[in-house]
Amino acid sequence: MTREDARHSHAQASRIGLLLVNLGTPDEPTPAALRRYLSQFLSDPRVIEIPMALWKPILHGIILRVRPAKSAAKYASIWMPEGSPLRVWTERQAKLLTGYLGERGRPLLVRHAMRYGNPSIESQMQALVDDGATRVLVLPLYPQYSAATTATALDRVFAWARQARRVPELRTINHFHDDADYIDALASSISAYWMKHGRPDKLLMSFHGMPRRTLTLGDPYFCECQKTARLLAARLSLKPEQWVITFQSRFGRAEWLQPYTEPTLRELGKGGTGRVDVVCPGFVADCIETLEEIAMEGREAFLESGGKDFHYIPCLNDDPRGMAALTRLVERHLQGWEPAPEDAATLQVRQERARRLGAAQ
């Protein structure tokens, strides 16, 4: 059923929907697919905060001519049999949340979407409404809030709402950087990894970078990353000299949030750090930034600089501890949305009454 021919049905029970939103991914690890993906991603004014009149010639004249082939090779190096890692893990998280919430008496309609790429936010919001959702909780899967991630995901939800005939009640989860369950899940995952592989000389917590100016403009992202790292270090009982926070994925010549990840890894290698473990608490699912930029490029930078042993600790992905944390997070934000039960008889009476009043369904 498309948006144009969707109609409200009086025989359909009201449901609650949950939309998980992640950043996005190309459909294939090819230059053509990367060109489409990067064009959408780098055309977002929330991501590139400079005048489009200045940016578009650079984007279309240089970046989209050079970067797609390079990025395609990187994606190909981490591509899974089922597809892009980010899409695979996000889809699994949506399916698992359906089961976790159902077992706890919360039979939600759960769908996942990508801010850039497929499935789109607009298509998944419409699918939820078509399936009977009259209330939708939107969960951008970014623990730390940023205008370039959380806000732009919500932009697309509200853009869909502007053209929708029937807009459901909406709630959003803007961040969960200091959520106790999330911190505990991260700490348990790291502790389990250390039980199996031993402990490092230094734990490096790498977060996705943002331009420095976002902090001065009032974006809370830097502060929320700092709090996540501080809480996680405390939960792991780490001393100050046993951990460090850094920021990765710089783009362009402007100053970004510091310290930078790759230079820090090189400094640690040169400084005699034997083993470094890297974890990425800003990502709930492994993706190009973690699997290629950290686990491959970061490893190479550390070992080339004299480091002896490099370990990347995976994201929570479908880890039961992480799924339990997301389940409890969703439950807290659903409070007050317990729907009144509607049995078949009640729905039939409602439909017959509506038909007498002239409704088609």
C-alpha angles and dihedrals in degrees: 000000000000126000091252096057098033113120133186112256119208088202093061119096117233113254137189117236132205120201118195112200126195132177101263146247140218118265092236137010092251132115092244093052092045091051091056092045096046092045090058095041097046093043092063109109088210089062100038106039099189128097111287090224088065097036103046096065089052093046097047098029099047118000099048090047096052112022103055095069092047093046092046090058090052093050091048089057092060102029115132126217088252093048139263111007093230092053093044094051095042091051090050091049090053092051093046093048089054088058097040093050093043091054089053093052096265107117097185130172101242123193135164130218141179125230089216120028129001141016090030125218091237094053093047094047089052091047090054092051092046088054092054105270111154093168124041129189112203117207116186104200095231112113091199119053120238132163088230093057117017097029096048091050089054090046089064093047091053092043088057090047091054091063099033119108094212115031115196123221106275135211127174136201105216099185145343101190094134099032107139094219092051092049091048091050091051092047092048091050092051093045091051090051091051092048088059102036106024128246128295131231088239136016112212116199108202122195129185110269128241130190112275091238091067088070094051090047090059105264108151094208098104093048093047091050089052091051093048090051093046094049092046093050090050091048089053091046091236122167118231092256092053098066142036135189121223141169126231140189102057116186127190130354101293121108113266133194111296155265095044119224104227097045089047091053089050091049091050091050093049091045094060102259103157101197130018126184119200126205127178109213092176093068124067091189133036116256143152092298094056104031099041108019096042108021094043111020094032091049091051092049093052097044094044089055095055103276116142107204131022125187128184113202109211124239119259092263105158095344108146090231092056093044091051090052092051090047093055091044091055093045092055092052092048094060111131093022097095103139122224110250115259115195126194093263093053091049092049092052090049092050093049091049090051092050091053086056091052103264117149095218 
